[in-house]
Amino acid sequence: MQDLVARHFVPVKLRIDESAAIAQRYKVRFTPTILVLTPEGEAIQESTGFLPPDEYVAFVSLGRAKALLDGERLDEAIAILKEVTETSPETSAAPEALYWWAVAEYKKTHAPEALKEIWKRLERYPESIWKKKVSFAFEEARAGEARERTPREPGTKGS
């Protein structure tokens, strides 16, 4: 965990009572607050409260991948997002990593199939907001399947 942070981030620890302007800028309401910022100072990932080591590593890795994605460094972002989903599938970051992995693949290939192929993996996280965000992509297919399974009366169109 420390190696990951040392290699890819500039860690800063502030006391909110001594750094009120910064706390206000990033809307820090409680501690600990973990922010992943872009080099320009934009908060790209934030969490309030303690994170166990596995959640912390997945969280900061996801933040790094999102920053790379914003910088159009798609291959690097994809590699990190894939790693988060494969090495930390039980963390809260995994469903979001799947979502952004699909987006990065789409931005790289412009192939809509890339979105659906990766988003299908969100089935593993049925209660995740990230699964719900992609539900539109599968509703039409489900509606078509339901129509195909609906029994028809003899002599009606489609029988």
Secondary structure, DSSP 4 states (H G I P E B T S, - for coil): -HHHHHHH-------TTT-HHHHHHTT--SSSEEEEE-TT--EEEEEES---HHHHHHHHHHHHHHHHHHTT-HHHHHHHHHHHHHH-TTSTHHHHHHHHHHHHHHHHH--HHHHHHHHGGGGG-TT-HHHHHTTHHHHHHHHHHHHHHS---TTSTT-
